[in-house]
Amino acid sequence: MNNEVLTKLSYGVYVVTTNCKEKPVGCVVNCVMQITYDTLCISVNHNNFTNKCIEDSKKFAISILGEHVNDNIIPAFGFSSCREVNKFENVKTQKIDGLEVLEDSVGYIICELVNKFETETHSVFIGKILDGDVLQKDEPMTYEYYHRIKKGKSPKAAPTYIEEKKQTDKIAYKCRICGYVYEGDITKEPDTYVCPVCKKDKSFFDKI
């Protein structure tokens, strides 16, 4: 099978937030679908801390990311875990109906969890829409735009993740967090160099 055909499907890029014992948590997802006029579904990997928190709190919010979203948003929410870091530390949010939504987004939708289905790797959460609003004028970012224009990578927890196999005779280094490939000798970069995708320093790169 040619997996490239899956990249031709239409996806968006979103940050889903919820609460864990009154502490805000969240992660990037790319599977959000409206089912009826007042219900939608999202897909969240079993390994994401946010997954269990949605089940426990029974509510979640979706922040719709735009094409001009701050470059730090996706690395913060997509390539780290709320188990280890406070993803909201440097992010402006609004509290709506008890949930944090990102100010740097096209808009938000608040949902009450009404059902859940399991796949081998992901939970599909069904939510009833409680509230929503448009926050700023920007084109919603598609997953295709994220890869083609932003040159972004898919985290391993994403349903669209495909391990990249890059063959080259030239020297290259690969980030073991997000999979970004740096072509050249990264050791010549200054110590301040960080991965353009997940913002980890060059100590996280392995020679390939």
C-alpha positions in Angstrom: 0.0 0.0 0.0 1.1 3.5 -0.7 0.7 5.3 2.6 1.1 8.7 0.9 -2.6 8.5 -0.1 -3.5 8.9 3.5 -1.9 12.4 3.5 -4.5 13.4 0.9 -7.3 13.2 3.4 -8.5 16.4 4.9 -7.4 17.0 8.5 -7.1 20.0 10.8 -4.7 20.8 13.6 -6.2 21.3 17.1 -5.3 21.5 20.7 -7.6 19.5 23.0 -7.7 20.6 26.6 -9.4 19.2 29.7 -8.7 19.0 33.5 -6.9 16.6 35.7 -7.9 17.2 39.3 -8.5 20.9 38.5 -5.1 21.1 36.7 -5.3 22.0 33.0 -3.8 19.4 30.5 -3.9 19.2 26.8 -2.4 17.8 23.6 -2.4 18.2 19.8 -4.9 16.2 17.8 -5.7 16.2 14.1 -8.9 14.1 14.1 -12.0 16.1 14.9 -15.2 15.5 13.1 -18.7 16.9 13.4 -21.2 14.1 13.6 -24.5 16.0 14.0 -25.5 19.6 14.6 -24.6 19.3 18.3 -22.2 16.4 18.5 -18.6 15.8 17.4 -15.8 13.2 17.9 -12.1 13.4 18.6 -9.4 10.8 18.5 -6.7 10.7 21.2 -3.9 8.1 21.5 -4.0 5.8 24.5 -0.6 6.9 25.6 -1.5 10.6 25.9 -2.0 11.7 29.4 -4.9 13.8 28.2 -6.8 10.6 27.2 -7.5 9.4 30.7 -8.1 13.0 31.9 -10.9 13.4 29.4 -12.6 10.2 30.6 -12.3 11.3 34.2 -13.4 14.9 33.8 -16.2 14.2 31.3 -15.5 17.5 29.4 -13.1 18.7 26.8 -12.4 21.8 24.8 -11.1 22.1 21.2 -9.0 25.1 20.2 -8.8 25.3 16.4 -5.3 26.3 15.3 -4.8 28.8 12.5 -2.1 29.1 9.8 -0.4 31.9 11.7 -0.4 30.3 15.1 2.7 30.9 17.3 5.4 28.5 16.3 5.8 27.3 19.9 2.2 26.1 20.3 2.5 22.8 18.4 5.9 21.8 19.9 4.6 22.5 23.4 1.4 20.6 23.1 2.4 17.9 20.6 5.9 16.8 21.6 5.9 16.8 25.4 3.7 15.3 28.2 1.6 17.0 30.9 3.0 14.3 33.2 6.3 16.1 33.0 5.8 19.7 32.0 3.3 22.5 32.4 2.3 23.1 28.8 0.3 26.2 29.7 3.2 28.1 31.4 3.9 30.4 28.5 0.6 30.2 26.6 -2.2 32.8 26.9 -5.5 31.1 27.6 -9.1 31.9 28.6 -11.1 29.9 31.0 -14.4 29.0 29.5 -16.9 26.8 31.4 -14.0 25.6 33.6 -11.7 24.7 30.7 -8.6 26.5 29.3 -8.9 27.5 25.6 -6.0 29.0 23.7 -6.3 32.7 22.8 -4.0 32.1 19.9 -6.6 30.1 17.9 -9.3 30.6 15.3 -11.9 29.6 17.9 -13.0 27.0 20.4 -15.7 24.4 21.0 -16.6 23.1 24.5 -18.0 19.6 24.8 -19.5 17.3 27.3 -18.3 13.6 27.0 -21.3 11.4 26.1 -19.6 8.2 24.8 -16.3 6.6 24.0 -15.1 3.9 21.6 -11.8 2.1 21.5 -9.5 1.2 18.7 -6.1 -0.6 19.0 -4.2 2.6 19.6 -6.7 5.5 20.0 -9.9 6.3 21.9 -12.6 8.0 20.0 -14.5 10.4 22.3 -18.0 11.6 21.4 -18.9 15.0 22.8 -22.1 17.0 22.9 -21.4 20.7 22.0 -22.1 23.0 24.9 -20.5 26.3 23.7 -18.2 27.8 21.1 -17.0 31.0 19.6 -14.7 32.5 17.0 -11.6 34.3 18.6 -9.7 35.7 15.7 -9.5 36.0 11.9 -7.2 33.4 10.5 -7.4 30.5 8.1 -7.7 27.2 10.0 -4.5 25.2 9.6 -4.9 21.9 7.6 -2.6 19.0 8.3 -1.4 19.3 4.7 -0.5 22.9 5.3 1.3 22.0 8.5 3.6 19.5 6.7 4.0 21.4 3.4 4.4 25.0 4.6 5.4 24.7 8.3 7.6 21.6 7.5 6.1 20.0 10.6 6.4 16.4 11.7 3.8 14.0 13.2 4.4 12.9 16.8 4.4 9.1 17.3 1.1 9.3 19.0 -0.6 10.8 16.0 -2.9 8.5 13.9 -1.2 9.8 10.8 2.4 9.0 12.0 4.5 7.2 9.5 8.2 6.5 10.3 10.3 8.3 7.8 13.2 6.3 6.2 15.7 8.7 4.8 18.7 7.4 3.0 21.6 9.7 2.2 25.3 9.4 1.7 25.7 12.8 3.4 26.0 13.3 7.2 22.7 13.8 8.9 21.3 13.9 12.4 17.8 12.9 13.5 15.9 14.2 16.5 14.8 11.3 18.6 11.8 13.3 20.0 10.0 14.3 16.8 12.0 12.7 14.0 13.2 15.9 12.3 16.2 15.3 10.2 19.1 17.8 10.2 21.2 17.5 7.1 24.8 18.3 7.8 27.0 18.3 10.9 24.9 19.5 13.8 27.9 19.6 16.1 29.0 22.7 14.3 25.8 24.5 15.4 26.0 26.8 18.5 24.9 25.4 21.8 21.8 27.6 21.5 20.5 25.6 18.5 17.1 23.9 19.0 15.1 21.6 16.8 12.8 23.7 14.7 9.9 21.3 15.3 10.0 20.3 19.0 12.4 22.9 20.3 14.8 20.3 22.0 18.5 21.1 22.0 21.0 19.4 19.8 21.9 16.8 22.5 18.6 15.1 21.4 19.9 14.5 17.9 21.5 11.1 16.9 23.7 10.7 13.9 22.2 8.7 11.0 
